[in-house]
């Protein structure tokens, strides 16, 4: 096969490649330059497949970097995103290797940051954080290690209960016990913690 024409696309970073007079595929200029693709160059099918594989790897890397532009992600979130974009396992593994090599993805750091944010901003208890991290594919040993740094569960739950109680239009202790207990349970505080908080705020 002969490269008979290399035509720029509207996107200045991409080109169209023609083989034997017919359009064959689009390509990033980065890959074109990397493989020194020029008109009148003779190539075979194996070479084309390798070039297209490198093109896919570059696309996946760029998608991953864009996905990371808002916040750090867990490995599972990244894999799910790239699968949704249609990338094959080989390309995804290559992308993960790249991201880990440059410390752009790290489940421990992700879990630590997630725990800190949910504890301080959302006032989640450890059980809720544990469940959320599990859904994001974080290994149990990392979750356990990160949650060992969770600050005083009782104080956070107590402050939440005091604030929430002001919104309830009842002074009935039994009703307040049920409502506050359910609220703190949804927030992810342990049974022992909730029991102690309820005793203290409703005494």
N, C-alpha and C positions, 0 to 999 in steps of 0.2 A: 504493500500500500504506500501511496505517496501523499504527503500533505500538499495539496494543490492550492490551498488558500487559507490564510489566517485573517479573519475579519473582526474588527473591534465591535463590541456590543454598545448599546446606549450607556450601559454601566461601564465607565472607563477602566474598571478593574477586571473586566472580563472580555474574553474573545470567543469567536466561533471558529471551530476547526473543520475544514473540509478535507475529505479523503477521496482521492480519485475522482474529483469533480463534484462530489455530493457532500451536503452537510452531514457531519458525523456527531459532534457533541460540542457543548459549551464548556469553557474552562476558565479558571481564574488566571490572570496574568502571572501571578506568583508561581503557579505550577508550570505554566508555559516557560517561564524563565528558568525555573529549577531544572527542567528537562531539556532546555535549549531547543524547543520546538520551533522550526522555521519552515517556510515554504520550500518545496522540492526535497524535503527530507523523507527518506524511506524508512518506514517502520513496520513492525509486524503486530499481530493480534495480541501477543503476550505483552508487548510494550504498551499497547493501548490500554489493556486491562490494568496494568500497574499504574499508569498515569491516572486513570479514572478512580482507582482505589485511593491514590494520594489526594485526589480532588475531594473525595468523600471524607477523608480524614481531616482535611483542612476545613471543610464545611462544618463538620461535627465540632471541631475545636472552636470555631467562631461562634457557633450556636451556644456552646457551653460557656464561653466567656461572656456572651450577652446575657445568658441566664444568671450568671454570677454578678452582674453589674448592680443589681438592687440589694442583694444580701448574700451571705454565704449559704451554701446548700449542703444537704447530706448526700452521701454517695447514692442512696436509693432515689432521692429526688432527681439527681442528675441522670441516673440510668433511666428512670421513668420518662423524663423529658426527652432524652435522645431517642428512646424507643418510639415515643409518640411522634417524633419528627421523621421516623422511618429508617433510622440508621441500623445497620446490622451489628450483631454482637462483636465481631472482630473490630469494627470501627469504634464501637463504644468502649471496648477494653483499651484500645489505643488512646482514646481521649482521656479516660480515667488515669492511665499511666502518666500522661502529660500533665494533667491537673495535679496529681499527687506529687510528681517530681518537683513542681514549682510551688508546692504547698498551697495551692488554690482550693483544694478540697481536703478536709480533715474532719472526720466524724467526731473526734474528741473535742476539738475546738468549736465545732458546730453545736454539739450538745451543751457545752459549757456556756456559750453565748445564748443559746435558746433558753436554758434554765434561768440564767440571770435576767433576761428580758421578761420572761413569763412570771417570774417571781416578783420583780420590781414594778413592772408596768401593768400586768394583768392580775397580779395577786393570786396566782395559781398555787395550790398546794402541791406537795411532792407527788401524790398519786396521779394527779391530772398531768403533771409534767412528764412523769414516767410513761403514761399511756400515750401522750402526744409524741414523745421521742421514739417509742416502740413503733408507732405508725409510720414514722419517717425512716425506719429501717436501722436505727442505731442499736448496736449489739448490747446485750444485757450488762456485760461487764463495764462498758463505758457509761451506761445509764446509772448503774450503782455507784460508780466512782464519782460521777458528776453530782449526783444527789446527796452524796456525803458532805458536800459543801453548801447544801441548802441552809439558809440562815434560820433563825428561831421561828419554827412553824407556829408555835402557840401565839407569839406576838402578832404575826401577820394575820392569823385567823381571828384573834381577839379584836384587832382594830377594824377588820372587815365587818365583824358581827355588830360592833357598836355603831358603825356607820350605816349598815343595812337596817338595823332595828329602827332607826329614825324614820325610815320610809314606810314602815308598817303602821296601819291605822287601827291598831288594837293594843290593849294592855293585857290581854288574856295570856297568861304565861304558857298554857298548854299550846295555844295557837302559835305563839312566838317560838316555842321550842321546836315545833314541827317545821315551821317556815325557815327558821335560821339553820336548823339541822340539815334540811334539804339543800339550802343555798350553799352552805359550807361543804357539803358532800359533793355538789356539782363542781365546786371550785377545786376539789381534789385534796382535801385535808383528811387525815386519818381519823378513824372512829374514836380513838383515845383522845386525840387533840380536840375534836368537835365536842365530845362529852365534857371535857374540862372547861372549854370556852363557854358552853351553854350554862354550866353550873355557875361560872363566875359572873356572866353578864345578866343572868336571870335570877340571881340570889335575892 
